[in-house]
Amino acid sequence: MKQMKKTELDVLLQTGIITKRKSWALSSQKNVPYMFLHKIIQEFLASLYISMNLIAIEEIMNAIQLVYCDGTSIMDIRQLFIFTCGLCHPAAERISKHIMDVITRDMESKLQGNQARP
């Protein structure tokens, strides 16, 4: 949000894509937090960003891999993956591979943990 112009921020607020958090709205204007109206809007816009920026797919995938790196967190990108499947097949394939890698690692780790027990 720091990189947005005031007019762009106003448009997002007026359309309802983002809102101000009421609990923090009384704090100083520098720190007024904004949030998406619903998480699905954020996921759709993230998918749209990915599909429009295939040149930066390596950087995008690195960011995804850092945040969604275990069996629990990987489930949080399922809607992003679904949107990306409809918008950009090459990016969806990359995300799919990452999801499968994380799930495989998680399953192997669990299996090895169970085998170590007598």
N, C-alpha and C positions, 0 to 999 in steps of 0.2 A: 504494500500500500504506500510505502514511502516514495516510490518512483512515479506514482500517479499524480496527474495534475488535479487541481481542485475541481475543475469542470467534469473530468472523468469520474472522480469520486462522487460528485453530486448526481451524475446520471445513474451510477450504480445504486446509490441510495434511493433515488426517486423511483427507479424501476423495481426495487425490492430484491435485487440480486444479493445485495449485502445490507446489513443493518448495524446500527451501533449497539453495543452491549449496554443495556440500561444500568446495570450494576456498577459499571465503571465510567459512565458518561459524565459524572460530576467531577472526575479527576481533571488534571490539567489537560489542555487541548493537545499538547504534544503526545500524550500517551492514550488518546481515546482509541480503544480497540474496536475493530470491526470484525464481523463474522458473516459467513454466508447464511442466507435464509434457511437453507437445508444442505446437508452434506452431499446430497446427490448433485446439486448444482456445482459444487466445488469439484466433484469427481468428473462431471461432464466437461467443465471448462479445462481441467487438467488434461483430459483425454484430447480435447480439441487442440490444446497447446502442443501436446506431443505430436499429433498428426500434422500440425502446421510447421513443426520444427524438426523435421527428419535429419537435417544437417547436423543438429546437435544431439542426435539420438544417443551417442556414447555418453555424453555428460548427463543426459536425462536418466539413462539406465544406471549409471553410477550412483546417482542420487536415490533412485528407487532401491537399488541393491543395498545401500547403506542403511536405509530406514526400514525396509521390509526384508529382514535377513533371517528370520526364524519362523518356525511352524505356526506360531500364534499370530504374529504381526502380518504374515503373508496373506491371511484371510481378509485383511482390511482393504486390499486392493482389488477385490473381486469385481466391484462395480466399475472401477476404472478400466479393468481388463475387458469387461463386456462392452463398454462404450468404445474402447479402442478397437475392438474386433470389428465394429460397424464403421469406424472412421478410417482406419489405416491398418491394413493387414500386415505389412512388414513390422510395424511397431508392436502389434498384437503378438506376433510370433516371438519377438524378443522378450516381451513380458511373460508370455507363456513358458518360454524356456527357463526364465528366472524362477517362476512359480514352481515348475517341476524340479529344478535344481534344489530349491529350498525344501520342498516337501520330501525329496529323496534323502537329502542330508539329515533332515529331522527324523525320518523313519529309520535310517541306518543308525543314527545315534541312539534311538530308543531300543532298537534291536541289540546293539552292542551292550547297552546298559543292562538289558535283561539277561544276556548271555553271561555277563560277568558275575551275576548272582548265583550262588550254589543252590 
